[in-house]
């Protein structure tokens, strides 16, 4: 999936709510590694790249135009 997509009703509601500091509404994960296991940054980068390719929603980008309307766009998975 790439390109523009309509906002879902819950997305429209969220952006119309005019919540200050929208960037604070995110989701994060903390992974704890086995202390005996070293982390290979290249393997992690490759795994995350595959995850982004598989799950389209991780490539969504939201922008607000000059009129205050919000839009979403799926970025190409090669970015």
C-alpha positions in Angstrom: 0.0 0.0 0.0 1.3 3.5 -0.9 -0.1 6.9 -1.4 -3.0 8.9 0.1 -5.7 7.3 2.2 -8.8 8.8 3.8 -8.8 9.2 7.5 -10.8 6.7 9.5 -13.6 8.1 11.7 -11.5 7.7 14.9 -8.5 9.4 13.2 -10.8 12.3 12.2 -12.1 12.6 15.7 -8.6 12.6 17.1 -7.2 15.3 14.9 -10.4 17.5 15.2 -10.0 17.4 19.0 -7.3 20.0 18.7 -5.3 18.3 21.4 -2.1 20.2 22.3 1.2 18.3 21.8 -0.2 15.7 19.5 3.3 14.2 19.3 2.9 13.0 22.9 0.3 10.5 21.7 2.4 7.6 20.5 3.1 4.0 21.4 6.5 2.7 22.5 7.9 -0.7 23.4 10.8 -1.6 25.6 12.6 -4.8 24.9 14.9 -6.4 27.4 17.7 -8.6 26.0 19.2 -11.5 27.7 22.4 -10.2 29.3 24.4 -13.0 27.7 23.2 -12.1 24.2 24.9 -9.3 22.2 22.7 -7.1 20.0 23.8 -7.0 16.4 22.8 -3.5 15.1 22.7 -4.7 11.5 20.4 -7.6 12.3 18.1 -5.3 14.2 18.0 -2.8 11.3 17.1 -5.6 8.9 14.4 -6.9 11.2 12.8 -3.5 11.7 12.9 -2.9 7.9 11.0 -6.2 7.4 8.5 -5.2 10.0 7.8 -1.9 8.3 7.4 -3.6 5.0 4.9 -6.1 6.5 2.8 -3.6 8.5 1.5 -0.8 6.3 0.4 1.3 9.3 4.0 1.8 10.4 4.5 3.8 7.2 1.6 6.2 7.7 2.6 9.9 7.7 0.1 12.6 8.8 0.2 16.2 7.7 -2.1 19.2 8.3 -2.7 21.6 5.4 -3.0 25.4 5.6 -6.8 25.1 6.1 -6.3 22.8 9.2 -7.4 19.6 7.4 -5.4 16.5 8.2 -4.3 14.0 5.6 -2.6 10.6 5.8 -0.2 9.0 3.3 1.4 5.6 3.2 5.1 6.0 2.4 6.8 3.6 0.1 8.4 0.7 2.1 11.8 1.3 0.4 12.1 4.7 2.3 
